[in-house]
Amino acid sequence: METVNVAVRMERQTRDDAAKLFSELGISTTQAINMFLKLPCPKERYRYYLSV
């Protein structure tokens, strides 16, 4: 499967804290983001979050 680069801006402390947590869990930040984005979520749920 083809991969792409994604750029995200966040506070340095947030990134560092997350990277530390993911490291303790034995995964990389990239793996954690991919896992989150692949979570099953019906489109109906998006309507609620996007309408708020």
Rosetta constraint file for C-alpha pairs under 8 A:
AtomPair CA 10 CA 14 HARMONIC 6.81 0.50
AtomPair CA 10 CA 15 HARMONIC 6.82 0.50
AtomPair CA 11 CA 15 HARMONIC 6.46 0.50
AtomPair CA 12 CA 16 HARMONIC 6.13 0.50
AtomPair CA 13 CA 17 HARMONIC 5.97 0.50
AtomPair CA 14 CA 18 HARMONIC 6.07 0.50
AtomPair CA 15 CA 19 HARMONIC 6.02 0.50
AtomPair CA 16 CA 20 HARMONIC 6.15 0.50
AtomPair CA 17 CA 21 HARMONIC 6.30 0.50
AtomPair CA 18 CA 22 HARMONIC 6.09 0.50
AtomPair CA 18 CA 29 HARMONIC 7.40 0.50
AtomPair CA 19 CA 23 HARMONIC 5.99 0.50
AtomPair CA 19 CA 28 HARMONIC 7.09 0.50
AtomPair CA 19 CA 29 HARMONIC 5.80 0.50
AtomPair CA 20 CA 24 HARMONIC 6.28 0.50
AtomPair CA 21 CA 25 HARMONIC 6.37 0.50
AtomPair CA 22 CA 26 HARMONIC 6.21 0.50
AtomPair CA 22 CA 27 HARMONIC 5.27 0.50
AtomPair CA 22 CA 28 HARMONIC 5.88 0.50
AtomPair CA 22 CA 29 HARMONIC 6.25 0.50
AtomPair CA 22 CA 32 HARMONIC 7.08 0.50
AtomPair CA 23 CA 27 HARMONIC 5.55 0.50
AtomPair CA 23 CA 28 HARMONIC 6.21 0.50
AtomPair CA 27 CA 31 HARMONIC 6.08 0.50
AtomPair CA 27 CA 32 HARMONIC 6.64 0.50
AtomPair CA 28 CA 32 HARMONIC 6.25 0.50
AtomPair CA 29 CA 33 HARMONIC 6.17 0.50
AtomPair CA 30 CA 34 HARMONIC 6.17 0.50
AtomPair CA 31 CA 35 HARMONIC 6.12 0.50
AtomPair CA 32 CA 36 HARMONIC 6.24 0.50
AtomPair CA 33 CA 37 HARMONIC 6.18 0.50
AtomPair CA 34 CA 38 HARMONIC 6.14 0.50
AtomPair CA 35 CA 39 HARMONIC 6.47 0.50
AtomPair CA 41 CA 45 HARMONIC 6.84 0.50
AtomPair CA 41 CA 46 HARMONIC 7.90 0.50
AtomPair CA 42 CA 46 HARMONIC 7.29 0.50
AtomPair CA 43 CA 47 HARMONIC 6.79 0.50
AtomPair CA 44 CA 48 HARMONIC 7.09 0.50
AtomPair CA 45 CA 49 HARMONIC 6.71 0.50
AtomPair CA 46 CA 50 HARMONIC 5.88 0.50
AtomPair CA 47 CA 51 HARMONIC 5.91 0.50
AtomPair CA 48 CA 52 HARMONIC 6.46 0.50
